[in-house]
Amino acid sequence: MFDLYDLFVWSAIAFLLVLFWRGLGAREAALGAAQRHCEKLDVQWLDGNVALQSIWFKRDGQGRLCLRRIYLFEFSSTGERRYAGSVVMLGRRVQSVQLEPHVWQ
């Protein structure tokens, strides 16, 4: 039979799996946002990837507690130099996409 400790361990494992699964959805949304923003501004999105910089709790506009994730990516405007960009996610929603000041061609 299961005792209380086993129930706690399985609950913790299930919670971590759900957190990981939802994180993958947020990462996919950040990938799409970075790609669309780079296309819109006619800059080259490098490596086709985003990297998680930070994760923390923050309240959304309706007062609900969500995870705030910041993803970093790199882009180039001339093909010679790399610049940094970031995507801020609140839950699964894109809050902002920002690009570092860069030189235009």
Phi and psi in degrees as GROMACS dihedral restraints (atoms count N, CA, C in turn):
[ dihedral_restraints ]
;  ai    aj    ak    al  type     phi  dphi    fc
    3     4     5     6     1   -85.7    20    10
    4     5     6     7     1   138.5    20    10
    6     7     8     9     1  -105.8    20    10
    7     8     9    10     1  -177.1    20    10
    9    10    11    12     1   -62.8    20    10
   10    11    12    13     1   -36.3    20    10
   12    13    14    15     1   -63.9    20    10
   13    14    15    16     1   -44.8    20    10
   15    16    17    18     1   -61.2    20    10
   16    17    18    19     1   -41.9    20    10
   18    19    20    21     1   -60.8    20    10
   19    20    21    22     1   -42.2    20    10
   21    22    23    24     1   -63.9    20    10
   22    23    24    25     1   -45.6    20    10
   24    25    26    27     1   -62.2    20    10
   25    26    27    28     1   -46.6    20    10
   27    28    29    30     1   -66.4    20    10
   28    29    30    31     1   -34.9    20    10
   30    31    32    33     1   -66.5    20    10
   31    32    33    34     1   -41.0    20    10
   33    34    35    36     1   -64.9    20    10
   34    35    36    37     1   -41.0    20    10
   36    37    38    39     1   -64.1    20    10
   37    38    39    40     1   -43.9    20    10
   39    40    41    42     1   -62.3    20    10
   40    41    42    43     1   -41.9    20    10
   42    43    44    45     1   -61.7    20    10
   43    44    45    46     1   -44.0    20    10
   45    46    47    48     1   -65.6    20    10
   46    47    48    49     1   -37.3    20    10
   48    49    50    51     1   -66.0    20    10
   49    50    51    52     1   -42.1    20    10
   51    52    53    54     1   -64.3    20    10
   52    53    54    55     1   -42.2    20    10
   54    55    56    57     1   -61.1    20    10
   55    56    57    58     1   -43.3    20    10
   57    58    59    60     1   -63.9    20    10
   58    59    60    61     1   -45.7    20    10
   60    61    62    63     1   -61.1    20    10
   61    62    63    64     1   -45.1    20    10
   63    64    65    66     1   -67.9    20    10
   64    65    66    67     1   -32.4    20    10
   66    67    68    69     1   -63.5    20    10
   67    68    69    70     1   -36.2    20    10
   69    70    71    72     1   -64.0    20    10
   70    71    72    73     1   -38.6    20    10
   72    73    74    75     1   -64.8    20    10
   73    74    75    76     1   -40.2    20    10
   75    76    77    78     1   -67.2    20    10
   76    77    78    79     1   -37.8    20    10
   78    79    80    81     1   -64.9    20    10
   79    80    81    82     1   -41.7    20    10
   81    82    83    84     1   -62.6    20    10
   82    83    84    85     1   -39.4    20    10
   84    85    86    87     1   -65.7    20    10
   85    86    87    88     1   -38.3    20    10
   87    88    89    90     1   -67.0    20    10
   88    89    90    91     1   -38.4    20    10
   90    91    92    93     1   -59.2    20    10
   91    92    93    94     1   -48.9    20    10
   93    94    95    96     1   -62.9    20    10
   94    95    96    97     1   -40.8    20    10
   96    97    98    99     1   -65.1    20    10
   97    98    99   100     1   -42.1    20    10
   99   100   101   102     1   -64.2    20    10
  100   101   102   103     1   -44.1    20    10
  102   103   104   105     1   -64.3    20    10
  103   104   105   106     1   -46.8    20    10
  105   106   107   108     1   -62.4    20    10
  106   107   108   109     1   -41.1    20    10
  108   109   110   111     1   -65.7    20    10
  109   110   111   112     1   -41.4    20    10
  111   112   113   114     1   -65.6    20    10
  112   113   114   115     1   -40.1    20    10
  114   115   116   117     1   -64.1    20    10
  115   116   117   118     1   -41.7    20    10
  117   118   119   120     1   -63.2    20    10
  118   119   120   121     1   -38.1    20    10
  120   121   122   123     1   -92.8    20    10
  121   122   123   124     1     4.7    20    10
  123   124   125   126     1    56.5    20    10
  124   125   126   127     1    47.6    20    10
  126   127   128   129     1  -119.9    20    10
  127   128   129   130     1   159.2    20    10
  129   130   131   132     1   -90.2    20    10
  130   131   132   133     1   120.2    20    10
  132   133   134   135     1   -80.5    20    10
  133   134   135   136     1   119.3    20    10
  135   136   137   138     1   -91.9    20    10
  136   137   138   139     1   146.8    20    10
  138   139   140   141     1    68.1    20    10
  139   140   141   142     1   -14.2    20    10
  141   142   143   144     1    58.7    20    10
  142   143   144   145     1    37.4    20    10
  144   145   146   147     1  -144.1    20    10
  145   146   147   148     1   157.1    20    10
  147   148   149   150     1  -126.9    20    10
  148   149   150   151     1   149.5    20    10
  150   151   152   153     1  -122.8    20    10
  151   152   153   154     1   132.8    20    10
  153   154   155   156     1   -69.5    20    10
  154   155   156   157     1   121.4    20    10
  156   157   158   159     1   -95.3    20    10
  157   158   159   160     1   -45.2    20    10
  159   160   161   162     1  -152.4    20    10
  160   161   162   163     1   158.7    20    10
  162   163   164   165     1  -145.6    20    10
  163   164   165   166     1   133.5    20    10
  165   166   167   168     1  -159.9    20    10
  166   167   168   169     1   168.9    20    10
  168   169   170   171     1   -87.1    20    10
  169   170   171   172     1   141.8    20    10
  171   172   173   174     1  -154.6    20    10
  172   173   174   175     1   150.3    20    10
  174   175   176   177     1   -86.9    20    10
  175   176   177   178     1   141.3    20    10
  177   178   179   180     1   -86.0    20    10
  178   179   180   181     1  -173.1    20    10
  180   181   182   183     1   -63.6    20    10
  181   182   183   184     1   -21.5    20    10
  183   184   185   186     1   -99.7    20    10
  184   185   186   187     1     7.6    20    10
  186   187   188   189     1    85.9    20    10
  187   188   189   190     1     3.3    20    10
  189   190   191   192     1   -80.9    20    10
  190   191   192   193     1   143.7    20    10
  192   193   194   195     1   -79.9    20    10
  193   194   195   196     1   124.2    20    10
  195   196   197   198     1  -130.2    20    10
  196   197   198   199     1   167.1    20    10
  198   199   200   201     1   -88.3    20    10
  199   200   201   202     1   130.0    20    10
  201   202   203   204     1  -102.4    20    10
  202   203   204   205     1   118.7    20    10
  204   205   206   207     1  -115.2    20    10
  205   206   207   208     1   139.6    20    10
  207   208   209   210     1  -117.5    20    10
  208   209   210   211     1   122.3    20    10
  210   211   212   213     1  -110.2    20    10
  211   212   213   214     1   140.9    20    10
  213   214   215   216     1  -108.2    20    10
  214   215   216   217     1   148.6    20    10
  216   217   218   219     1  -146.9    20    10
  217   218   219   220     1   170.1    20    10
  219   220   221   222     1  -122.4    20    10
  220   221   222   223     1   149.3    20    10
  222   223   224   225     1  -144.9    20    10
  223   224   225   226     1   168.9    20    10
  225   226   227   228     1  -140.6    20    10
  226   227   228   229     1   140.4    20    10
  228   229   230   231     1   -98.8    20    10
  229   230   231   232     1   -25.1    20    10
  231   232   233   234     1  -114.7    20    10
  232   233   234   235     1   -13.6    20    10
  234   235   236   237     1    89.0    20    10
  235   236   237   238     1    -4.8    20    10
  237   238   239   240     1  -103.5    20    10
  238   239   240   241     1   -34.3    20    10
  240   241   242   243     1  -125.6    20    10
  241   242   243   244     1   143.5    20    10
  243   244   245   246     1   -92.6    20    10
  244   245   246   247     1   140.2    20    10
  246   247   248   249     1  -126.1    20    10
  247   248   249   250     1   158.3    20    10
  249   250   251   252     1   -98.6    20    10
  250   251   252   253     1   148.0    20    10
  252   253   254   255     1  -136.6    20    10
  253   254   255   256     1   164.3    20    10
  255   256   257   258     1  -141.4    20    10
  256   257   258   259     1   149.9    20    10
  258   259   260   261     1  -121.9    20    10
  259   260   261   262     1   124.3    20    10
  261   262   263   264     1  -103.1    20    10
  262   263   264   265     1   123.0    20    10
  264   265   266   267     1  -111.9    20    10
  265   266   267   268     1   137.7    20    10
  267   268   269   270     1  -119.9    20    10
  268   269   270   271     1   104.6    20    10
  270   271   272   273     1    71.6    20    10
  271   272   273   274     1  -124.7    20    10
  273   274   275   276     1  -104.9    20    10
  274   275   276   277     1     8.9    20    10
  276   277   278   279     1  -102.7    20    10
  277   278   279   280     1   141.6    20    10
  279   280   281   282     1   -77.1    20    10
  280   281   282   283     1   122.2    20    10
  282   283   284   285     1   -91.5    20    10
  283   284   285   286     1   -42.6    20    10
  285   286   287   288     1  -161.1    20    10
  286   287   288   289     1   156.5    20    10
  288   289   290   291     1  -128.5    20    10
  289   290   291   292     1   126.4    20    10
  291   292   293   294     1  -128.5    20    10
  292   293   294   295     1   143.6    20    10
  294   295   296   297     1  -118.0    20    10
  295   296   297   298     1   142.7    20    10
  297   298   299   300     1   -65.3    20    10
  298   299   300   301     1   147.3    20    10
  300   301   302   303     1   -56.6    20    10
  301   302   303   304     1   134.9    20    10
  303   304   305   306     1  -142.6    20    10
  304   305   306   307     1   165.8    20    10
  306   307   308   309     1   -89.8    20    10
  307   308   309   310     1   131.7    20    10
  309   310   311   312     1   -86.7    20    10
  310   311   312   313     1   155.7    20    10
